[in-house]
Amino acid sequence: MHDVTPFVANIVAKSGVGIGTVHVHVIGSTGAVGTIEYEPGLQQDLPEILDKLMPPSPEYGHEEAWHDGNAHSHLQATTLGPSVSVPISNGELVLGTWQQIFFLECDVRPRSRTLVVTVMGDE
């Protein structure tokens, strides 16, 4: 799990948009983007609860077809979703005090990921 809030905030600041929306999307079917209180406990808890809800298993149809060990990764990423939109006001992200934007790699193998950040709005 990675805190991408500073990365997104920097793009928003450079965009010159004062009021609008920023959309963050991960390319790939086993990565997820969302918001969370980015602290060590939740960094541990979220992946653990996802593994309890959708554990690795050879029983998934994806495993029977591909035998690549990551069916649960696809299911976890789909459950969380590949993107999040955050409002912009006064040129800054509108997030709660303890709310950050995260990227979570759900796959069983390291991947090179691309986050697409789209800023829309007015000055």
C-alpha positions in Angstrom: 0.0 0.0 0.0 1.3 3.4 -0.9 0.2 6.9 0.1 -0.1 8.8 -3.1 -1.7 12.0 -1.6 1.5 14.1 -1.9 1.9 13.0 -5.6 -1.7 13.9 -6.4 -1.6 17.2 -4.4 1.4 18.2 -6.4 -0.3 17.6 -9.7 -3.3 19.6 -8.5 -1.1 22.5 -7.4 0.7 22.6 -10.7 -2.6 22.4 -12.7 -3.8 25.9 -11.6 -7.3 24.5 -10.9 -8.9 26.3 -8.0 -12.2 24.5 -7.8 -13.0 21.2 -9.5 -12.2 17.5 -9.2 -9.2 15.3 -9.4 -9.6 11.7 -10.6 -7.0 9.1 -9.8 -7.1 5.8 -11.8 -4.7 2.8 -11.8 -4.2 0.9 -15.0 -4.4 -2.8 -14.5 -6.9 -5.3 -13.1 -5.1 -6.2 -9.8 -4.5 -2.7 -8.4 -6.8 -0.5 -6.4 -7.2 3.2 -5.5 -9.2 4.7 -2.6 -9.0 6.7 0.5 -8.1 5.6 4.0 -6.5 6.8 7.2 -3.0 5.9 6.1 -1.5 4.7 9.3 0.4 1.4 10.1 -2.5 -0.4 11.7 -4.8 0.1 8.7 -1.9 -0.6 6.3 -1.8 -4.0 7.9 -5.6 -4.4 8.4 -6.8 -3.7 4.9 -4.8 -6.4 3.1 -5.4 -8.9 5.9 -9.2 -8.4 5.8 -9.2 -8.7 2.0 -7.3 -12.0 2.3 -9.9 -13.3 4.8 -12.8 -12.2 2.5 -11.1 -13.4 -0.7 -8.3 -15.8 0.2 -5.8 -17.3 -2.3 -7.3 -20.6 -3.5 -6.9 -23.0 -6.4 -10.8 -23.3 -6.5 -11.4 -20.1 -8.4 -12.4 -20.4 -12.1 -9.6 -18.0 -13.0 -7.1 -20.4 -11.4 -8.5 -23.3 -13.3 -8.0 -21.4 -16.5 -4.7 -19.6 -15.9 -3.0 -21.3 -12.9 -1.3 -18.0 -12.0 -2.2 -17.8 -8.3 -3.9 -14.4 -8.5 -7.6 -14.9 -8.9 -8.1 -13.5 -5.4 -6.0 -10.4 -6.4 -8.5 -9.6 -9.2 -11.4 -10.0 -6.9 -9.9 -7.8 -4.2 -9.0 -5.1 -6.6 -12.5 -5.2 -8.2 -14.1 -4.9 -4.8 -12.1 -1.8 -3.8 -12.1 -0.3 -7.3 -9.5 1.1 -9.7 -10.2 4.8 -9.1 -11.3 7.6 -6.8 -12.4 11.2 -7.4 -11.6 13.9 -4.9 -13.0 17.5 -4.9 -10.7 20.5 -5.2 -11.3 23.7 -3.4 -9.0 26.7 -3.2 -6.5 24.7 -5.3 -6.2 22.0 -2.7 -7.6 18.5 -2.2 -10.7 18.3 -0.1 -9.9 15.4 2.3 -10.7 14.8 5.9 -8.0 15.3 8.6 -7.1 11.7 8.6 -8.0 10.8 5.0 -5.3 10.1 2.4 -5.4 8.7 -1.2 -3.8 5.2 -1.4 -2.8 2.8 -4.1 -2.9 -0.9 -3.1 -1.2 -3.6 -5.1 -3.4 -6.7 -4.8 -1.4 -8.9 -7.1 0.9 -11.7 -5.8 3.8 -10.5 -7.9 5.4 -7.0 -8.1 4.0 -5.0 -11.0 5.0 -1.8 -12.7 1.9 0.5 -12.3 0.7 3.7 -13.9 -1.6 6.0 -12.1 -3.6 8.4 -14.4 -4.4 11.6 -12.7 -6.9 13.9 -14.3 -7.6 17.4 -13.0 -10.8 19.1 -14.1 -12.2 22.5 -13.1 -11.7 26.2 -13.1 -9.1 28.6 -11.8 
